[in-house]
């Protein structure tokens, strides 16, 4: 079995995955949402301190599996440097004490592998990765050949939801709050402009939409918030689908996937499903419970890395906040 650790942001998670069967033997995640909600977003130093408490608490529950472990996998990049370090420190300690190798996992690749939890991989495919920190289109030939072909020029898709919720003083994380509020609103009430609609470039931008929402909130009352949320969600998703239409005209993939924390948005899923319908393209979606950060997706990619002996030396294992490549 492989023990995997995820601490890239504000979720402390440990999982254990069976190498041969791919079955998830254990998974627990402790969220910090309540602690960060009062600040309207993640406070890195606070998140690090909470990881230092939560990760050992979870680890206590899996000691019975220690004799069966063949490797320790841990998220090392990208993420918040101070929170990644908590997971890396635990991984190193376990590697030394159990005398088993380390596997360094790229968090974004982990999200792609959330599609393959308890099942075999399905490459090649094209992926839309949408989260609080990233909005990217990735062409993935296999685990070690992934190219980012489009990304955001400023804010990410998920971040725009968080900031919209913060401007409305609705708490953190903003994605689920805005999605729920939008269900009560009129999507056509506020005529926000689709970003980069006249640009032929396949890229994303949410700063302008965020500012338009800010002005609408300033000129409205709380009674209008549901309509603002619905109109914002409509345009935020329309921006993605409009650019993806351009992409599909250039290169229509056989398999298309949506991953990342924001991929749990049901309106996004429905609109992407409509988009790919004419292209004879299979849509892959991660289970809702594994869309956000979790140790299971780290364990799933680690299984494939273990089989290919992709280990990292103890002295070389480090946390890196930013990752320029996949």
C-alpha positions as CSV (number, residue, x, y, z in Angstrom):
1,X,0.0,0.0,0.0
2,X,0.9,3.7,-0.4
3,X,0.3,6.3,2.2
4,X,-0.3,9.7,0.6
5,X,-0.3,13.2,2.2
6,X,-2.0,16.4,0.9
7,X,-1.4,19.8,2.5
8,X,-1.1,22.2,-0.4
9,X,-3.6,24.7,1.0
10,X,-6.3,24.5,3.7
11,X,-7.2,20.8,3.6
12,X,-5.3,18.3,5.7
13,X,-5.7,14.8,4.1
14,X,-4.1,11.4,4.3
15,X,-5.1,8.4,2.2
16,X,-3.9,4.8,1.8
17,X,-4.2,3.1,-1.6
18,X,-3.8,-0.5,-2.5
19,X,-1.1,-0.7,-5.2
20,X,-2.5,-3.8,-7.0
21,X,-6.2,-3.2,-6.8
22,X,-6.2,0.6,-6.8
23,X,-8.8,0.5,-4.0
24,X,-8.9,3.3,-1.4
25,X,-8.3,1.6,1.9
26,X,-8.4,4.7,4.0
27,X,-9.2,8.4,3.5
28,X,-9.7,11.2,5.9
29,X,-9.7,15.0,5.3
30,X,-9.9,17.7,7.9
31,X,-11.0,21.0,6.4
32,X,-10.0,24.4,7.7
33,X,-12.9,26.3,6.1
34,X,-14.5,27.4,9.4
35,X,-11.2,28.9,10.7
36,X,-10.5,30.8,7.5
37,X,-14.0,32.0,6.7
38,X,-13.8,34.9,9.1
39,X,-10.9,36.3,7.0
40,X,-12.6,35.8,3.7
41,X,-9.8,33.5,2.4
42,X,-6.9,31.3,3.4
43,X,-4.3,32.8,5.8
44,X,-1.2,30.8,5.0
45,X,0.4,30.9,8.5
46,X,-2.8,29.9,10.2
47,X,-3.2,27.1,7.7
48,X,0.3,25.8,8.4
49,X,-0.4,25.7,12.2
50,X,-3.6,23.9,11.7
51,X,-1.9,21.3,9.4
52,X,0.6,20.7,12.2
53,X,-2.2,19.7,14.5
54,X,-4.5,17.9,12.0
55,X,-2.0,15.7,10.1
56,X,-0.7,13.9,13.2
57,X,-4.3,13.4,14.3
58,X,-5.1,11.6,11.1
59,X,-1.9,9.7,11.1
60,X,-2.7,8.1,14.5
61,X,-5.7,6.4,12.8
62,X,-3.5,4.5,10.2
63,X,-0.7,3.1,12.3
64,X,-2.0,-0.4,11.8
65,X,-1.2,-0.1,8.1
66,X,2.5,0.9,8.6
67,X,3.9,-2.7,8.1
68,X,2.1,-2.9,4.7
69,X,3.4,0.4,3.3
70,X,5.7,0.3,0.3
71,X,6.1,4.1,-0.2
72,X,5.1,7.5,1.1
73,X,3.7,10.0,-1.4
74,X,3.3,13.7,-0.7
75,X,2.3,16.8,-2.6
76,X,5.3,19.0,-3.1
77,X,4.2,21.6,-5.6
78,X,2.4,23.9,-6.4
79,X,0.7,25.3,-3.3
80,X,1.3,27.5,-0.3
81,X,5.0,27.0,0.7
82,X,4.4,27.0,4.5
83,X,1.6,24.4,4.2
84,X,3.4,22.2,1.8
85,X,6.3,22.0,4.3
86,X,4.0,20.4,6.9
87,X,3.2,17.5,4.6
88,X,6.8,17.2,3.4
89,X,8.1,17.1,7.0
90,X,5.7,14.3,7.9
91,X,6.6,12.4,4.7
92,X,10.3,12.5,5.4
93,X,9.8,11.4,9.0
94,X,7.8,8.4,7.9
95,X,10.2,7.5,5.1
96,X,13.1,7.4,7.6
97,X,11.3,5.6,10.4
98,X,9.7,3.0,8.1
99,X,12.7,2.8,5.7
100,X,10.6,3.1,2.6
101,X,11.0,5.4,-0.5
102,X,9.4,8.8,-1.1
103,X,7.3,9.9,-4.1
104,X,7.0,13.6,-4.9
105,X,3.7,14.5,-6.5
106,X,2.7,17.6,-8.5
107,X,-0.7,18.7,-7.1
108,X,-2.1,19.6,-10.5
109,X,-1.3,16.1,-11.9
110,X,-3.0,14.8,-8.8
111,X,-6.2,16.6,-9.8
112,X,-6.0,15.0,-13.2
113,X,-5.7,11.6,-11.5
114,X,-8.8,12.3,-9.5
115,X,-10.5,11.1,-12.7
116,X,-8.9,7.6,-12.2
117,X,-9.6,6.9,-8.6
118,X,-10.1,3.1,-8.2
119,X,-9.9,2.7,-12.0
120,X,-7.3,2.5,-14.8
121,X,-5.9,5.6,-16.4
122,X,-7.3,6.9,-19.7
123,X,-4.8,8.8,-21.7
124,X,-4.6,10.7,-24.0
125,X,-7.1,13.4,-23.0
126,X,-7.6,17.1,-22.8
127,X,-8.3,18.6,-19.4
128,X,-9.9,21.8,-18.1
129,X,-8.4,22.4,-14.7
130,X,-10.4,24.9,-12.7
131,X,-9.6,25.7,-9.0
132,X,-9.0,28.6,-6.6
133,X,-5.5,29.0,-8.0
134,X,-5.6,27.8,-11.6
135,X,-7.6,27.9,-14.8
136,X,-5.8,25.9,-17.5
137,X,-6.4,23.7,-20.5
138,X,-4.0,20.8,-20.5
139,X,-3.2,18.4,-23.3
140,X,-2.2,15.2,-21.5
141,X,-0.6,12.5,-23.6
142,X,0.4,10.5,-20.5
143,X,1.5,11.1,-17.0
144,X,4.9,12.6,-17.9
145,X,3.8,14.4,-21.1
146,X,1.4,17.2,-20.2
147,X,1.3,20.6,-22.0
148,X,-0.5,23.7,-20.7
149,X,-2.1,25.1,-23.9
150,X,-4.2,27.9,-22.3
151,X,-4.3,29.6,-18.9
152,X,-5.6,32.6,-17.1
153,X,-4.0,36.0,-17.5
154,X,-5.0,37.1,-14.0
155,X,-7.6,35.7,-11.6
156,X,-8.7,32.0,-11.8
157,X,-12.2,30.7,-12.3
158,X,-12.4,29.5,-8.7
159,X,-10.8,32.6,-7.3
160,X,-13.4,34.8,-9.0
161,X,-16.2,32.9,-7.1
162,X,-14.3,33.3,-3.8
163,X,-13.8,37.1,-4.4
164,X,-17.5,37.6,-5.4
165,X,-18.6,35.9,-2.2
166,X,-16.2,38.0,-0.2
167,X,-17.5,41.2,-1.7
168,X,-21.0,40.1,-0.6
169,X,-19.7,39.1,2.8
170,X,-20.9,35.6,2.4
171,X,-17.9,33.8,3.8
172,X,-15.3,31.3,2.4
173,X,-15.1,29.2,0.3
174,X,-17.1,31.2,-2.2
175,X,-17.8,28.5,-4.8
176,X,-20.5,26.5,-3.0
177,X,-22.1,29.7,-1.6
178,X,-22.4,31.5,-4.9
179,X,-23.6,28.3,-6.7
180,X,-26.3,27.8,-4.1
181,X,-27.3,31.5,-4.2
182,X,-27.4,31.5,-8.0
183,X,-30.1,28.9,-8.0
184,X,-32.4,31.5,-6.5
185,X,-31.6,34.2,-8.9
186,X,-32.2,35.5,-12.4
187,X,-29.2,34.8,-14.7
188,X,-30.3,37.5,-17.1
189,X,-30.8,40.3,-14.6
190,X,-27.3,41.8,-14.8
191,X,-25.8,42.1,-18.2
192,X,-22.2,41.4,-17.4
193,X,-19.8,41.3,-20.4
194,X,-18.1,38.1,-21.3
195,X,-14.3,38.6,-20.9
196,X,-12.1,38.6,-24.0
197,X,-15.1,37.9,-26.2
198,X,-13.6,39.8,-29.2
199,X,-10.1,38.3,-28.8
200,X,-9.1,35.3,-30.9
201,X,-6.7,34.3,-28.2
202,X,-7.5,31.1,-26.3
203,X,-6.8,32.4,-22.8
204,X,-8.9,33.3,-19.7
205,X,-9.3,36.5,-17.6
206,X,-11.6,37.2,-14.7
207,X,-10.3,40.5,-13.3
208,X,-12.7,42.6,-15.5
209,X,-15.7,40.5,-14.6
210,X,-14.8,40.7,-10.9
211,X,-14.7,44.5,-11.2
212,X,-18.1,44.6,-12.9
213,X,-19.5,42.5,-10.1
214,X,-18.0,44.8,-7.5
215,X,-19.7,47.8,-9.1
216,X,-23.1,45.9,-9.3
217,X,-22.8,45.0,-5.6
218,X,-22.0,48.6,-4.7
219,X,-25.1,49.9,-6.6
220,X,-27.5,47.2,-5.3
221,X,-29.0,45.9,-2.1
222,X,-28.8,42.5,-0.5
223,X,-32.1,41.6,-2.1
224,X,-30.3,41.7,-5.5
225,X,-27.5,39.3,-4.4
226,X,-29.1,36.2,-5.8
227,X,-29.5,37.8,-9.2
228,X,-25.9,39.1,-9.1
229,X,-24.7,35.6,-8.2
230,X,-26.7,34.0,-11.0
231,X,-25.6,36.5,-13.6
232,X,-22.0,36.3,-12.5
233,X,-22.0,32.4,-12.6
234,X,-23.6,32.5,-16.1
235,X,-20.9,34.8,-17.5
236,X,-18.0,33.2,-15.7
237,X,-19.0,29.8,-17.2
238,X,-19.8,31.4,-20.6
239,X,-16.3,32.8,-20.8
240,X,-14.9,29.2,-20.4
241,X,-17.2,27.7,-22.9
242,X,-16.7,30.5,-25.5
243,X,-12.9,29.9,-25.4
244,X,-13.3,26.2,-25.4
245,X,-15.4,26.4,-28.6
246,X,-12.4,28.2,-30.2
247,X,-10.1,25.4,-28.9
248,X,-12.4,22.6,-30.3
249,X,-12.4,24.2,-33.7
250,X,-8.6,23.9,-33.7
251,X,-8.3,20.5,-32.0
252,X,-11.3,18.4,-31.0
253,X,-10.2,15.8,-28.5
254,X,-11.7,12.3,-28.2
255,X,-11.8,12.6,-24.4
256,X,-12.3,15.9,-22.4
257,X,-12.2,16.2,-18.6
258,X,-13.0,18.8,-16.0
259,X,-11.0,18.6,-12.7
260,X,-10.1,20.8,-9.8
261,X,-12.1,22.1,-6.8
262,X,-14.3,24.4,-9.0
263,X,-15.2,21.4,-11.3
264,X,-17.8,20.5,-8.8
265,X,-20.0,23.4,-10.0
266,X,-23.0,21.7,-11.5
267,X,-23.8,24.6,-13.9
268,X,-20.3,24.4,-15.3
269,X,-20.7,20.7,-15.8
270,X,-24.0,21.0,-17.6
271,X,-22.7,23.8,-20.0
272,X,-19.5,21.8,-20.8
273,X,-21.6,18.8,-21.5
274,X,-23.7,20.8,-24.0
275,X,-20.5,22.2,-25.6
276,X,-18.9,18.8,-26.4
277,X,-22.1,17.1,-27.5
278,X,-21.7,17.8,-31.2
279,X,-18.0,16.8,-31.2
280,X,-18.4,13.0,-30.5
281,X,-16.3,13.6,-27.4
282,X,-16.4,11.6,-24.1
283,X,-16.7,13.8,-21.0
284,X,-14.8,12.6,-17.9
285,X,-15.7,13.9,-14.5
286,X,-14.2,13.2,-11.1
287,X,-16.5,12.1,-8.3
288,X,-17.8,15.2,-6.5
289,X,-16.2,14.1,-3.2
290,X,-12.7,14.1,-4.9
291,X,-12.9,17.4,-6.8
292,X,-11.4,19.5,-4.0
293,X,-7.9,18.8,-2.6
294,X,-7.6,15.3,-1.1
295,X,-5.0,12.7,-0.4
296,X,-6.8,10.0,-2.5
297,X,-5.9,11.7,-5.8
298,X,-2.3,12.0,-4.6
299,X,-2.3,8.3,-3.8
300,X,-3.7,7.3,-7.1
301,X,-1.0,9.0,-9.2
302,X,1.6,7.7,-6.7
303,X,0.6,4.1,-7.5
304,X,1.5,4.6,-11.2
305,X,4.7,6.4,-10.2
306,X,5.6,3.6,-7.8
307,X,5.2,1.0,-10.5
308,X,7.7,3.0,-12.6
309,X,10.1,3.5,-9.7
310,X,9.7,7.2,-9.8
311,X,11.1,7.9,-6.3
312,X,12.7,11.0,-4.9
313,X,15.8,11.0,-2.6
314,X,15.2,12.2,0.9
315,X,17.6,15.1,0.6
316,X,16.0,16.2,-2.7
317,X,12.4,16.3,-1.4
318,X,11.4,19.9,-1.0
319,X,8.3,22.0,-1.1
320,X,8.0,24.4,-4.0
321,X,5.2,27.0,-4.0
322,X,5.1,27.5,-7.7
323,X,5.6,25.0,-10.5
324,X,6.3,26.3,-14.0
325,X,5.7,22.9,-15.7
326,X,3.8,19.8,-15.3
